[in-house]
Amino acid sequence: MPDRLNGDPTQSRSVEAAGVAPASVKTSLLIIEDDDNISTAIEEYFSRAGYAVSAAPDGIAGVETATKNRPDVVVLDLMLPKMDGLAVCKELREKNPQMPILMLTAKDDVVDKVLGLEMGADDYITKPFSLRELEARIKSVLRRARAAAASNGGDETPIVRGNLRIDPVRREVTIGEKQVELTPKEFDLLRLFAANPGRVFPRKYLLEKICLKYPDDLEASRCSGWTISATTDMVQN
């Protein structure tokens, strides 16, 4: 049976999940998609694969469900009623920067893809698509998210990016053999960025979660400016 979806009602309901190995860990998946046929096909496929699947038919319902249930991963359609996919993605990112988001789009348009990634989507897939490819992409963004969560949590293992080394225990940063002097705020920002390569963090999140931890820092209000730029450049270079 075909496992590709393109929005055609006669095709999307014929999808089967035969041959898909059950997921070893129950993973919660939220589908935000207004096409009932596509949503149902994805839900059936991933339910049979061992996922706990829920669905929302529009952008507003999607935001509410994601905020309430905090799924492990979100599959988000770009073209949605009530609130479009880009706006949903931006709001979810502000509420939970760590939530993996994979965007669906019927448009094979570079601009839409770039905008989606800039709004915080972790990946995208263009209709028509293979459900097995969708599953592979979901597994990929989940692996990245879980690795990042481990780095941000109790894991005190040094982070190495090229010749940049960050030691969370000693709170030391070295580039090659040279030690870099950083303020506590700069260290926390650098550690966050290095542990999450390629992830977009809203400025509001950085201000609330890191910068305002240091109320005596006279530059706290400038956290979203030069400090972030400097630490980002350090990771990239």
GROMACS elastic network, one bead per residue, 0.5 to 0.9 nm:
[ bonds ]
;  ai    aj funct       b0    kb
    1    14     6  0.70896   500
    1    15     6  0.65706   500
    1    16     6  0.66030   500
    1    18     6  0.88175   500
    2     5     6  0.86554   500
    2    11     6  0.82293   500
    2    12     6  0.89575   500
    2    14     6  0.72822   500
    2    15     6  0.61766   500
    2    16     6  0.77191   500
    2   130     6  0.84240   500
    3    12     6  0.82118   500
    3    14     6  0.80223   500
    3    15     6  0.53087   500
    3    16     6  0.68803   500
    3    17     6  0.81027   500
    3   129     6  0.79990   500
    3   130     6  0.53747   500
    3   131     6  0.55723   500
    3   132     6  0.73151   500
    4    11     6  0.81504   500
    4    12     6  0.75066   500
    4    15     6  0.76208   500
    4   127     6  0.84281   500
    4   128     6  0.60580   500
    4   129     6  0.50462   500
    4   131     6  0.61319   500
    4   132     6  0.86501   500
    5     8     6  0.73211   500
    5    11     6  0.71158   500
    5    12     6  0.55958   500
    5    15     6  0.84027   500
    5    38     6  0.67585   500
    5    41     6  0.83873   500
    5   127     6  0.64496   500
    5   129     6  0.53509   500
    5   130     6  0.65515   500
    5   131     6  0.74915   500
    6     9     6  0.87270   500
    6    11     6  0.79131   500
    6    12     6  0.73989   500
    6    38     6  0.80944   500
    6   106     6  0.77776   500
    6   126     6  0.89758   500
    6   127     6  0.51692   500
    6   129     6  0.68251   500
    7    10     6  0.88032   500
    7    11     6  0.78030   500
    7    12     6  0.67366   500
    7    35     6  0.72909   500
    7    37     6  0.73157   500
    7    38     6  0.63453   500
    7   106     6  0.84360   500
    7   127     6  0.76631   500
    7   128     6  0.74561   500
    8    11     6  0.53641   500
    8    12     6  0.61052   500
    8    13     6  0.89893   500
    8    37     6  0.79975   500
    8    38     6  0.84726   500
    9    12     6  0.54689   500
    9    13     6  0.67572   500
    9    35     6  0.88905   500
    9    36     6  0.86644   500
    9    37     6  0.57973   500
    9    38     6  0.79449   500
   10    13     6  0.65511   500
   10    14     6  0.75066   500
   10    37     6  0.86687   500
   11    14     6  0.55889   500
   11    15     6  0.75373   500
   11    37     6  0.85871   500
   12    15     6  0.60237   500
   12    37     6  0.56253   500
   12    38     6  0.57703   500
   12    39     6  0.89606   500
   12    40     6  0.82498   500
   12    41     6  0.60210   500
   12    42     6  0.89387   500
   13    16     6  0.85413   500
   13    37     6  0.60673   500
   13    38     6  0.76477   500
   13    40     6  0.74054   500
   13    41     6  0.57854   500
   14    41     6  0.78361   500
   15    41     6  0.60643   500
   15    42     6  0.84578   500
   15    44     6  0.83078   500
   15    45     6  0.74112   500
   15   131     6  0.85317   500
   16    19     6  0.89613   500
   16    41     6  0.80906   500
   16    44     6  0.78418   500
   16    45     6  0.63852   500
   17    20     6  0.57691   500
   17    44     6  0.76111   500
   17    46     6  0.76634   500
   17    47     6  0.89670   500
   17    48     6  0.64742   500
   17    49     6  0.71863   500
   17   131     6  0.85823   500
   17   132     6  0.87720   500
   18    21     6  0.86832   500
   18    45     6  0.86254   500
   18    48     6  0.85916   500
   20    23     6  0.88429   500
   20    45     6  0.84974   500
   20    46     6  0.89002   500
   20    48     6  0.78549   500
   20    49     6  0.58839   500
   20   132     6  0.82943   500
   21    24     6  0.87251   500
   21    48     6  0.87746   500
   21    49     6  0.60564   500
   21    50     6  0.82602   500
   22    25     6  0.86789   500
   22    46     6  0.89702   500
   22    48     6  0.71821   500
   22    51     6  0.81559   500
   23    26     6  0.65084   500
   23    27     6  0.76955   500
   23    49     6  0.59232   500
   23    50     6  0.50456   500
   23    51     6  0.68126   500
   24    27     6  0.88856   500
   24    50     6  0.77649   500
   25    50     6  0.79274   500
   25    51     6  0.82118   500
   26    50     6  0.62639   500
   26    51     6  0.54910   500
   26    52     6  0.64799   500
   27    50     6  0.76193   500
   27    51     6  0.50180   500
   27    52     6  0.59178   500
   27    53     6  0.83159   500
   27    71     6  0.80432   500
   27    72     6  0.61947   500
   27    73     6  0.80159   500
   28    51     6  0.58775   500
   28    53     6  0.58578   500
   28    54     6  0.78490   500
   28    70     6  0.85538   500
   28    71     6  0.50880   500
   28    72     6  0.50988   500
   28    73     6  0.66580   500
   28    74     6  0.87266   500
   29    43     6  0.87964   500
   29    46     6  0.83433   500
   29    51     6  0.66786   500
   29    52     6  0.60568   500
   29    54     6  0.63572   500
   29    55     6  0.83592   500
   29    71     6  0.57199   500
   29    72     6  0.60724   500
   29    73     6  0.51734   500
   29    74     6  0.58583   500
   29    75     6  0.74343   500
   30    52     6  0.85508   500
   30    53     6  0.59324   500
   30    55     6  0.54954   500
   30    56     6  0.75199   500
   30    62     6  0.81249   500
   30    65     6  0.81321   500
   30    66     6  0.72377   500
   30    70     6  0.89237   500
   30    71     6  0.61545   500
   30    72     6  0.80734   500
   30    73     6  0.64748   500
   30    75     6  0.61682   500
   30    76     6  0.82350   500
   31    39     6  0.67108   500
   31    42     6  0.79622   500
   31    43     6  0.77014   500
   31    53     6  0.75069   500
   31    54     6  0.62898   500
   31    56     6  0.62242   500
   31    57     6  0.84062   500
   31    62     6  0.80002   500
   31    73     6  0.88620   500
   31    74     6  0.60471   500
   31    76     6  0.62161   500
   31    77     6  0.81986   500
   32    39     6  0.78388   500
   32    54     6  0.87877   500
   32    55     6  0.58381   500
   32    57     6  0.60012   500
   32    58     6  0.64920   500
   32    59     6  0.69870   500
   32    61     6  0.82488   500
   32    62     6  0.55632   500
   32    63     6  0.88467   500
   32    74     6  0.74261   500
   32    75     6  0.61372   500
   32    77     6  0.60609   500
   32    80     6  0.82885   500
   32    85     6  0.86473   500
   33    36     6  0.74308   500
   33    38     6  0.75431   500
   33    39     6  0.58787   500
   33    55     6  0.74171   500
   33    56     6  0.64465   500
   33    57     6  0.53508   500
   33    58     6  0.65016   500
   33    59     6  0.82785   500
   33    62     6  0.85993   500
   33    75     6  0.80529   500
   33    76     6  0.64848   500
   33    77     6  0.52806   500
   33    78     6  0.84729   500
   33    79     6  0.83004   500
   33    80     6  0.68891   500
   33   104     6  0.86350   500
   34    37     6  0.88913   500
   34    38     6  0.83461   500
   34    39     6  0.73680   500
   34    56     6  0.75675   500
   34    58     6  0.57374   500
   34    59     6  0.87158   500
   34    77     6  0.78464   500
   34    79     6  0.82368   500
   34    80     6  0.61646   500
   34    81     6  0.73003   500
   35    38     6  0.55137   500
   35    39     6  0.60865   500
   35    40     6  0.85136   500
   35    57     6  0.75835   500
   36    39     6  0.50590   500
   36    40     6  0.58532   500
   36    41     6  0.84087   500
   36    57     6  0.78182   500
   37    40     6  0.52270   500
   37    41     6  0.61181   500
   37    42     6  0.86536   500
   38    41     6  0.51338   500
   38    42     6  0.61878   500
   38    43     6  0.84722   500
   39    42     6  0.52941   500
   39    43     6  0.60400   500
   39    44     6  0.86124   500
   39    55     6  0.71746   500
   39    56     6  0.87698   500
   39    57     6  0.84884   500
   40    44     6  0.60300   500
   40    45     6  0.84848   500
   40    55     6  0.86600   500
   41    44     6  0.52494   500
   41    45     6  0.61412   500
   41    46     6  0.86703   500
   41   131     6  0.88465   500
   42    45     6  0.51780   500
   42    46     6  0.61478   500
   42    47     6  0.83286   500
   42    53     6  0.89610   500
   42   131     6  0.72304   500
   43    46     6  0.54670   500
   43    47     6  0.58549   500
   43    48     6  0.85037   500
   43    51     6  0.88538   500
   43    52     6  0.89480   500
   43    53     6  0.60384   500
   43    54     6  0.74314   500
   43    55     6  0.77567   500
   44    47     6  0.51650   500
   44    48     6  0.61904   500
   44    49     6  0.85844   500
   44    53     6  0.86006   500
   45    48     6  0.54170   500
   45    49     6  0.63557   500
   45   131     6  0.76631   500
   46    50     6  0.63585   500
   46    51     6  0.54313   500
   46    52     6  0.78252   500
   46    53     6  0.70625   500
   46   131     6  0.89413   500
   46   135     6  0.80042   500
   47    50     6  0.52451   500
   47    52     6  0.62263   500
   47    53     6  0.61983   500
   48    51     6  0.73033   500
   53    71     6  0.89994   500
   54    65     6  0.87297   500
   54    71     6  0.88952   500
   55    62     6  0.77742   500
   55    65     6  0.84385   500
   56    59     6  0.76992   500
   56    60     6  0.86380   500
   56    61     6  0.56569   500
   56    62     6  0.50876   500
   56    63     6  0.87970   500
   56    65     6  0.72744   500
   57    60     6  0.87396   500
   57    61     6  0.67831   500
   57    62     6  0.72002   500
   57    80     6  0.80339   500
   57    81     6  0.81686   500
   58    61     6  0.55119   500
   58    62     6  0.60450   500
   58    63     6  0.88386   500
   58    80     6  0.55961   500
   58    81     6  0.53246   500
   58    82     6  0.62883   500
   58    83     6  0.69098   500
   58    84     6  0.82356   500
   59    63     6  0.62870   500
   59    64     6  0.86927   500
   59    76     6  0.88591   500
   59    77     6  0.88744   500
   59    80     6  0.58927   500
   59    81     6  0.63447   500
   59    82     6  0.58868   500
   59    84     6  0.60112   500
   59    85     6  0.66280   500
   59    87     6  0.82169   500
   59    88     6  0.60063   500
   60    63     6  0.52763   500
   60    64     6  0.63286   500
   60    65     6  0.86640   500
   60    81     6  0.84539   500
   60    82     6  0.63546   500
   60    83     6  0.58682   500
   60    84     6  0.88609   500
   60    88     6  0.76228   500
   61    64     6  0.50971   500
   61    65     6  0.60267   500
   61    66     6  0.84747   500
   61    82     6  0.89786   500
   62    65     6  0.51886   500
   62    66     6  0.60105   500
   62    67     6  0.84224   500
   62    76     6  0.85407   500
   62    88     6  0.76142   500
   63    66     6  0.52071   500
   63    67     6  0.59882   500
   63    68     6  0.84917   500
   63    88     6  0.63810   500
   63    89     6  0.86866   500
   63    91     6  0.75380   500
   63    92     6  0.66503   500
   64    67     6  0.52185   500
   64    68     6  0.61044   500
   64    69     6  0.85047   500
   65    68     6  0.51705   500
   65    69     6  0.58213   500
   65    70     6  0.76811   500
   65    71     6  0.86684   500
   66    69     6  0.53724   500
   66    70     6  0.50551   500
   66    71     6  0.62232   500
   66    74     6  0.79298   500
   66    92     6  0.76347   500
   67    70     6  0.55966   500
   67    71     6  0.85507   500
   67    92     6  0.76477   500
   67    95     6  0.75552   500
   67    96     6  0.83346   500
   68    71     6  0.88354   500
   70    73     6  0.84678   500
   70    96     6  0.86114   500
   70    99     6  0.79055   500
   71    74     6  0.67954   500
   71    99     6  0.77008   500
   71   100     6  0.89006   500
   72    99     6  0.66970   500
   72   100     6  0.69811   500
   72   142     6  0.76760   500
   73    99     6  0.63141   500
   73   101     6  0.59831   500
   73   102     6  0.77738   500
   73   138     6  0.74584   500
   73   141     6  0.82615   500
   73   142     6  0.71229   500
   74    99     6  0.76050   500
   74   100     6  0.62656   500
   74   102     6  0.61773   500
   74   103     6  0.82374   500
   74   138     6  0.88149   500
   75   100     6  0.87404   500
   75   101     6  0.60591   500
   75   103     6  0.58477   500
   75   104     6  0.69338   500
   75   138     6  0.84194   500
   76    80     6  0.89982   500
   76    85     6  0.64965   500
   76    88     6  0.83359   500
   76    89     6  0.78202   500
   76   101     6  0.69119   500
   76   102     6  0.60594   500
   76   104     6  0.57308   500
   76   105     6  0.85721   500
   77    80     6  0.65204   500
   77    84     6  0.82858   500
   77    85     6  0.57989   500
   77    86     6  0.89705   500
   77   102     6  0.85978   500
   77   103     6  0.56858   500
   77   105     6  0.58760   500
   77   106     6  0.85665   500
   78    84     6  0.62550   500
   78    86     6  0.64426   500
   78    88     6  0.89573   500
   78   103     6  0.65231   500
   78   104     6  0.58841   500
   78   105     6  0.52153   500
   78   106     6  0.78836   500
   78   107     6  0.87702   500
   78   112     6  0.84838   500
   78   116     6  0.82522   500
   79    83     6  0.86264   500
   79    84     6  0.56400   500
   79    85     6  0.59081   500
   79    86     6  0.86140   500
   79   104     6  0.86192   500
   79   105     6  0.71232   500
   79   106     6  0.80848   500
   80    83     6  0.60988   500
   80    85     6  0.60236   500
   81    84     6  0.63597   500
   81    85     6  0.89680   500
   83    86     6  0.83812   500
   83    87     6  0.64718   500
   83    88     6  0.65964   500
   84    87     6  0.55333   500
   84    88     6  0.63029   500
   84    89     6  0.87227   500
   85    89     6  0.59911   500
   85    90     6  0.85547   500
   85   103     6  0.79354   500
   85   104     6  0.88855   500
   85   116     6  0.82706   500
   86    89     6  0.50802   500
   86    90     6  0.62097   500
   86    91     6  0.86849   500
   86   112     6  0.89572   500
   86   115     6  0.75271   500
   86   116     6  0.60638   500
   86   119     6  0.65221   500
   86   120     6  0.89299   500
   86   121     6  0.88429   500
   87    90     6  0.51430   500
   87    91     6  0.62214   500
   87    92     6  0.86096   500
   87   119     6  0.80676   500
   88    91     6  0.52153   500
   88    92     6  0.60910   500
   88    93     6  0.84884   500
   89    92     6  0.52115   500
   89    93     6  0.60649   500
   89    94     6  0.86633   500
   89   101     6  0.75666   500
   89   103     6  0.86067   500
   89   116     6  0.76627   500
   89   119     6  0.61948   500
   89   120     6  0.64849   500
   89   121     6  0.66572   500
   90    93     6  0.51406   500
   90    94     6  0.63306   500
   90    95     6  0.87871   500
   90   116     6  0.88905   500
   90   118     6  0.89492   500
   90   119     6  0.51905   500
   90   120     6  0.64915   500
   90   121     6  0.85476   500
   90   202     6  0.85497   500
   91    94     6  0.51455   500
   91    95     6  0.62922   500
   91    96     6  0.85689   500
   91   119     6  0.89686   500
   92    95     6  0.50589   500
   92    96     6  0.58466   500
   92    97     6  0.73375   500
   92    99     6  0.78172   500
   92   101     6  0.88692   500
   92   120     6  0.87765   500
   93    96     6  0.51437   500
   93    98     6  0.75603   500
   93    99     6  0.72797   500
   93   101     6  0.88212   500
   93   119     6  0.77709   500
   93   120     6  0.62139   500
   93   121     6  0.83752   500
   93   200     6  0.84120   500
   93   201     6  0.74600   500
   93   202     6  0.70569   500
   93   205     6  0.89712   500
   94    97     6  0.60283   500
   94   201     6  0.78910   500
   94   202     6  0.59474   500
   94   203     6  0.86756   500
   94   204     6  0.72336   500
   94   205     6  0.65101   500
   95   205     6  0.81869   500
   96    99     6  0.57227   500
   96   205     6  0.86712   500
   97   100     6  0.82956   500
   97   120     6  0.81159   500
   97   199     6  0.85502   500
   97   200     6  0.77819   500
   97   201     6  0.61412   500
   97   202     6  0.75222   500
   97   205     6  0.76775   500
   98   145     6  0.67835   500
   98   148     6  0.84168   500
   98   149     6  0.77238   500
   98   199     6  0.86977   500
   98   201     6  0.88073   500
   99   145     6  0.75822   500
  100   121     6  0.74521   500
  100   122     6  0.62188   500
  100   123     6  0.87195   500
  100   138     6  0.84809   500
  100   141     6  0.62354   500
  100   142     6  0.66225   500
  100   144     6  0.87616   500
  100   145     6  0.65394   500
  101   120     6  0.77388   500
  101   121     6  0.51081   500
  101   122     6  0.54339   500
  101   123     6  0.69506   500
  101   124     6  0.85256   500
  101   138     6  0.86709   500
  101   141     6  0.79121   500
  102   121     6  0.59075   500
  102   122     6  0.58017   500
  102   124     6  0.52716   500
  102   125     6  0.75029   500
  102   134     6  0.89307   500
  102   137     6  0.80093   500
  102   138     6  0.71793   500
  102   141     6  0.79427   500
  103   113     6  0.86199   500
  103   116     6  0.72468   500
  103   117     6  0.87985   500
  103   121     6  0.64514   500
  103   122     6  0.79652   500
  103   123     6  0.63357   500
  103   125     6  0.63336   500
  103   126     6  0.84189   500
  104   107     6  0.89720   500
  104   124     6  0.58877   500
  104   125     6  0.52596   500
  104   126     6  0.58889   500
  104   127     6  0.70118   500
  105   108     6  0.74479   500
  105   109     6  0.89638   500
  105   112     6  0.82271   500
  105   113     6  0.83646   500
  105   124     6  0.75828   500
  105   125     6  0.65942   500
  105   126     6  0.50017   500
  105   127     6  0.59824   500
  105   128     6  0.89476   500
  106   109     6  0.88736   500
  106   125     6  0.88619   500
  106   126     6  0.57465   500
  106   128     6  0.73682   500
  107   110     6  0.86861   500
  107   112     6  0.73718   500
  107   113     6  0.87111   500
  107   126     6  0.67383   500
  107   127     6  0.74822   500
  108   111     6  0.89916   500
  108   112     6  0.79645   500
  108   113     6  0.81116   500
  108   126     6  0.62865   500
  108   127     6  0.80627   500
  109   112     6  0.54486   500
  109   113     6  0.64851   500
  109   114     6  0.87948   500
  110   113     6  0.50879   500
  110   114     6  0.60679   500
  110   115     6  0.84979   500
  111   114     6  0.51832   500
  111   115     6  0.60514   500
  111   116     6  0.84991   500
  112   115     6  0.51278   500
  112   116     6  0.60552   500
  112   117     6  0.86584   500
  113   116     6  0.51191   500
  113   117     6  0.63085   500
  113   118     6  0.86099   500
  113   123     6  0.88222   500
  113   124     6  0.69760   500
  113   125     6  0.89186   500
  114   117     6  0.51812   500
  114   118     6  0.60789   500
  114   119     6  0.85709   500
  115   119     6  0.60815   500
  115   120     6  0.86974   500
  115   121     6  0.88981   500
  116   119     6  0.51437   500
  116   120     6  0.65581   500
  116   121     6  0.55747   500
  116   122     6  0.86256   500
  116   123     6  0.84257   500
  116   124     6  0.78473   500
  117   120     6  0.51311   500
  117   122     6  0.64660   500
  117   123     6  0.69989   500
  117   124     6  0.80106   500
  117   200     6  0.83324   500
  118   121     6  0.71300   500
  118   200     6  0.72292   500
  119   200     6  0.77193   500
  119   202     6  0.89777   500
  120   123     6  0.89760   500
  120   199     6  0.71538   500
  120   200     6  0.54301   500
  120   201     6  0.75665   500
  120   202     6  0.85245   500
  121   124     6  0.72703   500
  121   199     6  0.86087   500
  121   200     6  0.84024   500
  122   141     6  0.66579   500
  122   198     6  0.84556   500
  122   199     6  0.72628   500
  122   200     6  0.87636   500
  123   137     6  0.75732   500
  123   138     6  0.86761   500
  123   141     6  0.74104   500
  124   137     6  0.85079   500
  125   128     6  0.86184   500
  125   129     6  0.69694   500
  125   133     6  0.87145   500
  125   134     6  0.73400   500
  125   137     6  0.84786   500
  126   129     6  0.62265   500
  127   130     6  0.86047   500
  129   132     6  0.86083   500
  129   133     6  0.71590   500
  129   134     6  0.72773   500
  130   133     6  0.50861   500
  130   134     6  0.62656   500
  130   135     6  0.86587   500
  131   135     6  0.61306   500
  131   136     6  0.85720   500
  132   136     6  0.61924   500
  132   137     6  0.86323   500
  133   137     6  0.61771   500
  133   138     6  0.85465   500
  134   137     6  0.51388   500
  134   138     6  0.61238   500
  134   139     6  0.86134   500
  135   138     6  0.50328   500
  135   139     6  0.61563   500
  135   140     6  0.85616   500
  136   139     6  0.51633   500
  136   140     6  0.62160   500
  136   141     6  0.88803   500
  137   141     6  0.63209   500
  137   142     6  0.85554   500
  138   141     6  0.53404   500
  138   142     6  0.61403   500
  138   143     6  0.86321   500
  139   142     6  0.50865   500
  139   143     6  0.61690   500
  139   144     6  0.87694   500
  140   143     6  0.51972   500
  140   144     6  0.64458   500
  140   145     6  0.87016   500
  141   144     6  0.51423   500
  141   145     6  0.60837   500
  141   146     6  0.85828   500
  142   145     6  0.50202   500
  142   146     6  0.60268   500
  142   147     6  0.84620   500
  143   146     6  0.52705   500
  143   147     6  0.61235   500
  143   148     6  0.85636   500
  144   147     6  0.51965   500
  144   148     6  0.61451   500
  144   149     6  0.85944   500
  144   196     6  0.82403   500
  145   148     6  0.50983   500
  145   149     6  0.60924   500
  145   150     6  0.86423   500
  145   196     6  0.82090   500
  146   150     6  0.61813   500
  146   151     6  0.86288   500
  147   150     6  0.51758   500
  147   151     6  0.63612   500
  147   152     6  0.87764   500
  147   195     6  0.83200   500
  147   196     6  0.85982   500
  148   151     6  0.50438   500
  148   152     6  0.62035   500
  148   153     6  0.85729   500
  148   192     6  0.88309   500
  148   195     6  0.56354   500
  148   196     6  0.55570   500
  148   197     6  0.87013   500
  149   152     6  0.50716   500
  149   153     6  0.59533   500
  149   155     6  0.89503   500
  149   195     6  0.84622   500
  149   196     6  0.86913   500
  150   153     6  0.51919   500
  150   154     6  0.69186   500
  150   155     6  0.57747   500
  150   195     6  0.89698   500
  151   154     6  0.73564   500
  151   155     6  0.53792   500
  151   156     6  0.73137   500
  151   157     6  0.75970   500
  151   159     6  0.80858   500
  151   191     6  0.88222   500
  151   192     6  0.84938   500
  151   195     6  0.58811   500
  151   196     6  0.84366   500
  152   155     6  0.68631   500
  152   156     6  0.85702   500
  152   191     6  0.81358   500
  152   192     6  0.69086   500
  152   195     6  0.69442   500
  152   196     6  0.87780   500
  153   156     6  0.80996   500
  155   158     6  0.87799   500
  155   168     6  0.87086   500
  156   159     6  0.86801   500
  156   167     6  0.76020   500
  156   168     6  0.55005   500
  156   169     6  0.60950   500
  157   166     6  0.89053   500
  157   167     6  0.71961   500
  157   168     6  0.70475   500
  157   169     6  0.80577   500
  158   165     6  0.67623   500
  158   166     6  0.54595   500
  158   168     6  0.62045   500
  158   169     6  0.80486   500
  159   164     6  0.81061   500
  159   165     6  0.57309   500
  159   166     6  0.50578   500
  159   167     6  0.66568   500
  159   168     6  0.80497   500
  159   191     6  0.78025   500
  159   194     6  0.71589   500
  159   195     6  0.69775   500
  160   163     6  0.71113   500
  160   164     6  0.57049   500
  160   166     6  0.64472   500
  160   167     6  0.88528   500
  160   194     6  0.80955   500
  161   164     6  0.51024   500
  161   165     6  0.64878   500
  161   166     6  0.86220   500
  161   194     6  0.71048   500
  161   235     6  0.72043   500
  161   236     6  0.87146   500
  162   165     6  0.78821   500
  162   175     6  0.87584   500
  162   176     6  0.88816   500
  162   235     6  0.89087   500
  162   237     6  0.87240   500
  163   174     6  0.79199   500
  163   175     6  0.53894   500
  163   176     6  0.50794   500
  163   177     6  0.87323   500
  164   173     6  0.73188   500
  164   174     6  0.58982   500
  164   176     6  0.65739   500
  164   234     6  0.81492   500
  164   235     6  0.73404   500
  164   237     6  0.88086   500
  165   172     6  0.82094   500
  165   173     6  0.57343   500
  165   174     6  0.52868   500
  165   175     6  0.63881   500
  165   176     6  0.79185   500
  166   170     6  0.88727   500
  166   171     6  0.72152   500
  166   172     6  0.59975   500
  166   174     6  0.67033   500
  166   175     6  0.89674   500
  166   187     6  0.86480   500
  166   190     6  0.84051   500
  166   191     6  0.68854   500
  166   194     6  0.84537   500
  167   170     6  0.56391   500
  167   171     6  0.53599   500
  167   172     6  0.51803   500
  167   173     6  0.63388   500
  167   174     6  0.85852   500
  167   191     6  0.88968   500
  168   172     6  0.69766   500
  168   173     6  0.87956   500
  168   187     6  0.89982   500
  168   191     6  0.78648   500
  169   172     6  0.79226   500
  170   173     6  0.88662   500
  171   184     6  0.84462   500
  171   187     6  0.72835   500
  172   179     6  0.74098   500
  172   180     6  0.75401   500
  172   181     6  0.79895   500
  172   182     6  0.83764   500
  172   187     6  0.81456   500
  173   178     6  0.85865   500
  173   179     6  0.58651   500
  173   180     6  0.54218   500
  173   181     6  0.73891   500
  173   182     6  0.79045   500
  173   187     6  0.79159   500
  174   177     6  0.64241   500
  174   178     6  0.54117   500
  174   180     6  0.55037   500
  174   181     6  0.88199   500
  175   178     6  0.53236   500
  175   179     6  0.63952   500
  175   180     6  0.70588   500
  176   179     6  0.80741   500
  181   187     6  0.89708   500
  182   185     6  0.78722   500
  182   186     6  0.56828   500
  182   187     6  0.58482   500
  183   186     6  0.51374   500
  183   187     6  0.61835   500
  183   188     6  0.87515   500
  184   187     6  0.50844   500
  184   188     6  0.62907   500
  184   189     6  0.87200   500
  184   214     6  0.82514   500
  185   188     6  0.52497   500
  185   189     6  0.62957   500
  185   190     6  0.86131   500
  185   210     6  0.67386   500
  185   211     6  0.62022   500
  185   213     6  0.80460   500
  185   214     6  0.70917   500
  185   217     6  0.86531   500
  185   220     6  0.86072   500
  185   223     6  0.86492   500
  185   227     6  0.87220   500
  186   189     6  0.51735   500
  186   190     6  0.60479   500
  186   191     6  0.85388   500
  186   211     6  0.88683   500
  186   227     6  0.67794   500
  186   228     6  0.79596   500
  186   230     6  0.87390   500
  186   231     6  0.67981   500
  187   190     6  0.51307   500
  187   191     6  0.60854   500
  187   192     6  0.85909   500
  187   231     6  0.83556   500
  188   191     6  0.51736   500
  188   192     6  0.61915   500
  188   193     6  0.87304   500
  188   210     6  0.68909   500
  188   211     6  0.88620   500
  189   192     6  0.51346   500
  189   193     6  0.62404   500
  189   194     6  0.85696   500
  189   206     6  0.79284   500
  189   210     6  0.71203   500
  189   211     6  0.85177   500
  189   227     6  0.84747   500
  189   228     6  0.71379   500
  189   231     6  0.67794   500
  189   232     6  0.84763   500
  190   193     6  0.52367   500
  190   194     6  0.60077   500
  190   195     6  0.84562   500
  190   228     6  0.83543   500
  190   231     6  0.53051   500
  190   232     6  0.70453   500
  190   234     6  0.78559   500
  190   235     6  0.71961   500
  191   194     6  0.52111   500
  191   195     6  0.60298   500
  191   196     6  0.86038   500
  192   195     6  0.52991   500
  192   196     6  0.63079   500
  192   197     6  0.89299   500
  193   196     6  0.51790   500
  193   197     6  0.61931   500
  193   198     6  0.83074   500
  193   199     6  0.78055   500
  193   201     6  0.88200   500
  193   231     6  0.78911   500
  193   232     6  0.68059   500
  193   235     6  0.71486   500
  194   197     6  0.57934   500
  194   232     6  0.84365   500
  194   235     6  0.60106   500
  194   236     6  0.87957   500
  196   199     6  0.56225   500
  196   200     6  0.86671   500
  197   200     6  0.88052   500
  197   235     6  0.85127   500
  197   236     6  0.89228   500
  201   204     6  0.83573   500
  201   205     6  0.67144   500
  201   206     6  0.69457   500
  202   205     6  0.53394   500
  202   206     6  0.66210   500
  202   207     6  0.88243   500
  203   206     6  0.50956   500
  203   207     6  0.60977   500
  203   208     6  0.85998   500
  203   223     6  0.83308   500
  203   224     6  0.56606   500
  204   207     6  0.51525   500
  204   208     6  0.61650   500
  204   209     6  0.84460   500
  204   224     6  0.81651   500
  205   208     6  0.52666   500
  205   209     6  0.57965   500
  205   210     6  0.79821   500
  206   209     6  0.53569   500
  206   210     6  0.54730   500
  206   211     6  0.64609   500
  206   212     6  0.86723   500
  206   223     6  0.76834   500
  206   224     6  0.72881   500
  206   228     6  0.89114   500
  207   210     6  0.57547   500
  207   212     6  0.59475   500
  207   213     6  0.87009   500
  207   220     6  0.78734   500
  207   221     6  0.79589   500
  207   222     6  0.89390   500
  207   223     6  0.63342   500
  207   224     6  0.68460   500
  208   211     6  0.63118   500
  208   212     6  0.55664   500
  208   213     6  0.76921   500
  209   212     6  0.67618   500
  209   213     6  0.69675   500
  210   213     6  0.54250   500
  210   214     6  0.76956   500
  210   223     6  0.87596   500
  211   214     6  0.59492   500
  211   215     6  0.78560   500
  211   217     6  0.84940   500
  211   219     6  0.88375   500
  211   220     6  0.55180   500
  211   221     6  0.78484   500
  211   222     6  0.87832   500
  211   223     6  0.59869   500
  211   224     6  0.86645   500
  212   215     6  0.55580   500
  212   216     6  0.89703   500
  212   217     6  0.85830   500
  212   220     6  0.64238   500
  212   221     6  0.83315   500
  212   223     6  0.88274   500
  213   216     6  0.89166   500
  213   220     6  0.88874   500
  214   217     6  0.55231   500
  214   218     6  0.89019   500
  214   220     6  0.70624   500
  215   218     6  0.76477   500
  215   220     6  0.69355   500
  216   219     6  0.87106   500
  216   220     6  0.80614   500
  217   220     6  0.54253   500
  217   221     6  0.86914   500
  218   221     6  0.74284   500
  218   222     6  0.86682   500
  219   222     6  0.52928   500
  219   223     6  0.67561   500
  219   227     6  0.88726   500
  220   223     6  0.52469   500
  220   224     6  0.86877   500
  221   224     6  0.76250   500
  221   225     6  0.87855   500
  222   225     6  0.53351   500
  222   226     6  0.70163   500
  222   227     6  0.72615   500
  222   228     6  0.89295   500
  223   226     6  0.70637   500
  223   227     6  0.56357   500
  223   228     6  0.63816   500
  224   227     6  0.68170   500
  224   228     6  0.57452   500
  224   229     6  0.81002   500
  225   228     6  0.57502   500
  225   229     6  0.64140   500
  225   230     6  0.88125   500
  226   229     6  0.50081   500
  226   230     6  0.59947   500
  226   231     6  0.86143   500
  227   230     6  0.52064   500
  227   231     6  0.62813   500
  227   232     6  0.85374   500
  228   231     6  0.53066   500
  228   232     6  0.59903   500
  228   233     6  0.85063   500
  229   232     6  0.51706   500
  229   233     6  0.61117   500
  229   234     6  0.86375   500
  230   233     6  0.52120   500
  230   234     6  0.63211   500
  230   235     6  0.89524   500
  231   234     6  0.50117   500
  231   235     6  0.64957   500
  231   236     6  0.87888   500
  232   235     6  0.52684   500
  232   236     6  0.62657   500
  232   237     6  0.85503   500
  233   236     6  0.50859   500
  233   237     6  0.58219   500
  234   237     6  0.53193   500
